[in-house]
Amino acid sequence: MKKILVLFFNLLIFMVFSQEKLKNLDATLSNYEYPFEVKYLNFKSQNQDLKMAYMDVLPKKSNGKSVLLLHGKNFNGAYWKQTATELSKLGYRVIIPDQIGFGKSSKPSQYQYSFHQLAQNTKQILDELKIDKINVLGHSMGGMLATRFALMYPETTEKLILENPIGLEDYKTLTPYVSVDKMYQNELKQTAEDIKNYQLKFYYDNKWKPEYDEWMYLLAGWTVNKDYPLIAWNAALTYDMIFTQPVVYEFPKLKVPTLLIIGTRDRTALGKANASADVQSKMGLYQNLGKETQKKIPNSRLVEIENIGHLPHIEAFDKFIKPLVEFLK
């Protein structure tokens, strides 16, 4: 009872202060400053003109190697700030795109989202920058995209790093399908409180720190903007992409050295709320999924970070960066 009262009290405090701190953010985050200079790839895709934002972080003294950082579904390139800064100090050139539908990139009114398409879009940035070999790191949804990228472009992918990737299980075999229209309606109902509660429960084990605020408010700030219906529509389309396009069956086909960095407390699983209670209890068990996935991927290594959730590079940076740097060397 005492624990419930504490959680309720914290929620009330959050509801009071969140409205004061909530910044109205437009569809391309034009009023939010990224940690590094933002550039754009202007290109045509699916019969429309699109802009794909990216950051190109150059080291003071290059070691001749590059790293591609791919963000998750509830994030954008900005949350890689600390990772990119550290890698740049070590001599790596760091490329950080916002995928179409995310961050500062275009939000099309209609787009046939696929991991193949996003990988191809990302490859166009590398081609523009004349980068023909790169280490690829993907977090969460970015892990699914990084896997697809490595499968499509093994000659470009030097090494693959998957940080708490989603898609380590086939969600459509575990939970009922939710149509894009219904998911869109669900997205439209999102509030700052909903977003924080989700991250608090699934990412941070009900232990919130002030440094997590920024990544929550970037999503919450969209919900109060007039462009939110377009943002919500793209969110529904990308949810459908994740649900219907599993990569789990193709892990054995990977041909590049691979590192799995897994926070074992993570319980993230797409569509979990729609599954039966029995199935829910078996979904998103990363303490098992990491080991199972490592066995599927040839020439792979697993680093487990105990008592850390979905975002090791935010929640436990020192424990995340050490194995990453050792692997890149």
C-alpha positions as a printed Julia matrix, in Angstrom:
329×3 Matrix{Float64}:
  0.0     0.0     0.0
  2.81    2.38    0.91
  4.52    1.71   -2.44
  1.27    2.46   -4.31
  0.86    5.75   -2.44
  4.42    6.77   -3.25
  3.92    6.01   -6.95
  0.63    7.92   -6.94
  2.26   10.91   -5.25
  5.1    10.91   -7.76
  2.61   10.79  -10.61
  0.72   13.81   -9.22
  3.96   15.77   -8.95
  4.84   14.81  -12.52
  1.41   15.9   -13.82
  1.79   19.32  -12.19
  5.32   20.01  -13.36
  5.11   18.35  -16.77
  2.7    20.95  -18.1
  5.11   23.71  -17.05
  8.1    22.02  -18.71
  6.3    20.71  -21.78
  7.57   22.46  -24.9
  5.38   22.57  -28.0
  7.48   20.8   -30.66
  6.65   20.85  -34.35
  6.81   17.85  -36.7
 10.48   18.32  -37.61
 11.68   19.55  -34.2
 12.75   22.88  -35.73
 12.56   24.48  -32.27
 14.72   21.81  -30.61
 18.51   22.03  -30.94
 20.46   18.84  -31.59
 23.89   18.31  -29.96
 25.77   18.53  -33.28
 25.26   20.32  -36.59
 22.35   18.87  -38.55
 22.64   18.28  -42.28
 20.04   16.99  -44.71
 19.89   14.5   -47.54
 17.3    15.69  -50.04
 16.09   12.77  -52.11
 13.12   11.32  -53.9
 11.45    8.21  -52.5
  8.12    6.62  -53.34
  7.28    9.46  -55.72
  7.78   12.25  -53.19
 10.51   14.68  -52.18
 11.86   13.94  -48.71
 14.49   15.33  -46.32
 16.49   13.01  -44.12
 18.31   14.7   -41.24
 21.67   13.45  -40.02
 24.65   14.5   -37.94
 28.19   13.92  -39.15
 30.52   14.14  -36.15
 34.14   14.41  -37.25
 36.97   13.57  -34.84
 39.87   15.94  -34.22
 42.28   13.11  -34.98
 40.85   10.37  -37.17
 41.61    6.68  -36.73
 40.24    6.05  -40.22
 37.09    4.28  -39.01
 33.41    5.29  -38.87
 30.39    4.31  -36.77
 26.72    4.54  -37.79
 24.29    5.04  -34.89
 20.67    4.02  -35.51
 17.97    5.22  -33.12
 14.96    3.39  -31.67
 11.27    3.96  -32.36
 10.62    6.25  -29.39
 13.77    8.28  -29.98
 15.83   10.27  -32.48
 19.5    10.86  -33.13
 19.92   13.38  -30.31
 20.02   10.7   -27.6
 23.34    9.44  -29.01
 25.12   12.63  -27.81
 27.28   11.01  -25.13
 28.08    7.96  -27.25
 29.04   10.07  -30.27
 31.16   12.41  -28.16
 33.14    9.53  -26.67
 33.63    7.75  -29.99
 34.73   11.0   -31.63
 37.37   11.48  -28.91
 38.71    8.04  -29.81
 39.07    9.02  -33.47
 35.87    7.63  -34.98
 33.77    9.54  -37.47
 30.17    9.18  -36.27
 27.11    9.33  -38.55
 23.73    9.73  -36.82
 20.63    9.79  -39.06
 17.03   10.46  -38.17
 15.0     7.97  -40.16
 12.12    9.19  -42.3
  9.15    9.61  -39.95
 11.37   10.42  -36.96
 13.14   13.37  -35.37
 13.96   16.21  -37.75
 13.3    14.17  -40.9
 10.23   14.36  -43.14
  6.92   12.97  -41.9
  5.14   11.84  -45.09
  1.36   11.69  -45.18
  1.73    8.31  -46.91
  4.78    6.04  -46.97
  5.25    2.31  -47.38
  7.56    1.76  -44.44
  9.9    -1.2   -44.54
 13.26   -1.93  -42.99
 14.55   -2.48  -46.51
 13.47    1.04  -47.47
 14.97    2.62  -44.34
 18.23    0.74  -44.89
 18.35    1.94  -48.49
 17.67    5.53  -47.37
 20.48    5.26  -44.83
 22.87    3.85  -47.43
 22.2     6.94  -49.56
 23.62    9.14  -46.79
 26.77    7.01  -46.65
 27.07    7.17  -50.44
 26.66   10.95  -50.31
 29.49   11.1   -47.75
 31.58    8.58  -49.75
 31.78    6.16  -46.82
 32.14    2.6   -48.12
 32.92    0.81  -44.83
 31.32    1.45  -41.45
 30.56   -0.1   -38.07
 26.78   -0.24  -37.51
 25.22    0.16  -34.04
 21.46   -0.08  -33.62
 19.37    0.34  -30.48
 15.8    -0.96  -30.03
 14.04   -0.58  -33.42
 17.41    0.58  -34.7
 18.66   -2.93  -33.95
 16.14   -4.38  -36.39
 17.19   -1.8   -38.97
 20.89   -2.43  -38.32
 20.3    -6.15  -38.86
 18.51   -5.49  -42.15
 21.28   -3.08  -43.21
 23.97   -5.69  -42.49
 22.03   -8.33  -44.44
 21.58   -6.0   -47.42
 25.04   -4.44  -47.35
 27.51   -6.92  -45.82
 30.35   -5.41  -47.86
 29.67   -2.01  -46.22
 29.16   -3.3   -42.68
 32.49   -3.77  -40.91
 31.0    -4.84  -37.57
 27.45   -4.98  -36.19
 26.44   -3.98  -32.66
 22.92   -4.57  -31.35
 22.0    -2.75  -28.14
 18.8    -4.12  -26.59
 17.25   -4.58  -30.03
 13.57   -5.27  -30.28
 12.49   -8.01  -32.68
 14.36  -10.81  -30.9
 11.02  -12.64  -30.97
  8.28  -12.66  -33.6
  5.56  -10.5   -32.05
  2.9   -11.46  -34.59
  3.03  -15.06  -33.36
  2.51  -13.96  -29.75
 -0.05  -11.18  -29.77
 -3.08  -10.21  -31.88
 -2.64   -7.88  -34.85
 -3.74   -4.27  -34.36
 -4.66   -2.44  -37.57
 -2.9     0.76  -38.59
 -6.18    2.64  -38.13
 -6.62    1.43  -34.57
 -2.96    2.06  -33.75
 -3.35    5.59  -35.13
 -6.28    6.19  -32.78
 -4.2     4.86  -29.88
 -1.34    7.19  -30.8
 -3.67   10.2   -30.94
 -4.65    9.57  -27.31
 -1.06    9.67  -26.04
 -0.27   12.19  -23.3
  2.88   13.16  -21.44
  1.7    11.04  -18.51
  1.19    7.99  -20.76
  4.63    8.35  -22.28
  6.37    8.7   -18.94
  4.47    5.81  -17.38
  5.42    3.53  -20.27
  9.12    4.45  -20.07
  9.11    4.29  -16.28
  7.67    0.77  -16.29
  9.47   -0.83  -19.22
 12.73    1.13  -19.47
 13.69    2.19  -15.96
 12.14   -0.29  -13.51
 10.01    2.44  -11.86
 13.14    4.41  -10.96
 13.17    7.8   -12.7
 16.16   10.14  -12.88
 16.15   13.78  -14.08
 18.46   12.92  -17.0
 15.67   10.79  -18.5
 13.35   13.79  -18.8
 14.68   15.1   -22.09
 13.97   11.93  -24.05
 10.46   11.71  -22.65
  9.66   15.38  -23.3
 10.77   15.12  -26.93
  7.86   12.75  -27.52
  5.45   14.53  -25.17
  6.12   17.91  -26.8
  4.76   16.57  -30.06
  1.42   15.63  -28.5
  0.49   19.29  -27.93
  1.45   20.48  -31.42
 -1.03   21.01  -34.27
  1.05   18.62  -36.41
  0.57   15.74  -34.0
 -1.97   13.86  -36.16
  0.68   13.56  -38.9
  3.31   12.47  -36.36
  0.88    9.94  -34.87
  0.07    8.57  -38.33
  3.76    7.93  -39.03
  4.11    6.32  -35.59
  1.26    3.94  -36.45
  2.84    3.05  -39.79
  6.21    2.28  -38.2
  4.54    0.18  -35.51
  3.01   -1.89  -38.3
  6.44   -2.22  -39.94
  7.98   -3.61  -36.76
  5.09   -5.97  -36.11
  4.86   -7.43  -39.61
  8.53   -7.52  -40.68
 10.49   -9.7   -38.24
 14.25  -10.14  -38.67
 14.56  -12.87  -36.02
 14.53  -15.66  -38.62
 17.45  -14.17  -40.53
 20.01  -13.84  -37.73
 21.83  -17.01  -38.91
 22.44  -15.3   -42.28
 24.53  -12.48  -40.81
 28.08  -12.56  -42.16
 29.75   -9.84  -40.07
 31.25   -9.92  -36.56
 28.42   -9.05  -34.17
 28.21   -7.84  -30.58
 25.04   -7.99  -28.5
 24.9    -5.54  -25.58
 21.9    -6.51  -23.47
 20.47   -4.86  -20.37
 18.93   -7.93  -18.76
 16.17   -6.06  -16.84
 14.54   -4.99  -20.12
 11.0    -6.24  -20.69
 10.16   -4.34  -23.91
  7.93   -6.24  -26.35
  5.71   -4.83  -29.07
  2.01   -5.47  -28.54
  2.47   -6.99  -25.09
 -0.62   -5.23  -23.73
 -2.78   -7.02  -26.33
 -1.61  -10.5   -25.36
 -3.07  -12.8   -22.7
 -1.66  -12.54  -19.19
  0.15  -15.86  -19.62
  1.81  -14.78  -22.88
  2.66  -11.34  -21.49
  4.68  -12.97  -18.72
  6.83  -14.72  -21.32
  7.44  -11.76  -23.67
 10.44   -9.46  -23.66
 12.56  -11.51  -21.26
 15.92  -10.1   -22.3
 17.87  -12.16  -19.79
 16.87  -15.12  -22.0
 16.55  -13.42  -25.39
 20.14  -12.21  -25.4
 21.51  -15.71  -24.92
 19.11  -17.24  -27.45
 20.0   -14.61  -30.07
 23.75  -14.98  -29.55
 23.43  -18.66  -30.42
 21.68  -17.79  -33.69
 24.22  -15.27  -34.97
 27.49  -16.69  -36.33
 30.69  -15.08  -35.03
 28.84  -13.16  -32.32
 29.55  -12.13  -28.75
 27.2   -11.31  -25.89
 27.73   -8.77  -23.13
 24.98   -8.76  -20.51
 24.57   -5.77  -18.2
 22.78   -6.92  -15.08
 19.93   -4.87  -13.56
 19.88   -2.42  -16.5
 16.87   -1.9   -18.76
 16.15   -0.92  -22.35
 18.68    1.93  -22.66
 22.14    0.92  -21.45
 23.76    3.91  -23.19
 21.53    6.25  -21.16
 21.08    4.33  -17.9
 24.59    2.87  -17.52
 26.89    4.58  -20.02
 30.2     3.37  -18.53
 29.06   -0.26  -18.62
 27.86    0.23  -22.2
 30.79    2.09  -23.75
 33.57   -0.17  -22.46
 32.54   -3.37  -24.3
 31.57   -1.3   -27.35
 35.01    0.3   -27.66
 36.78   -3.01  -27.03
 34.72   -4.64  -29.8
 35.33   -1.83  -32.28
 39.08   -2.14  -31.77
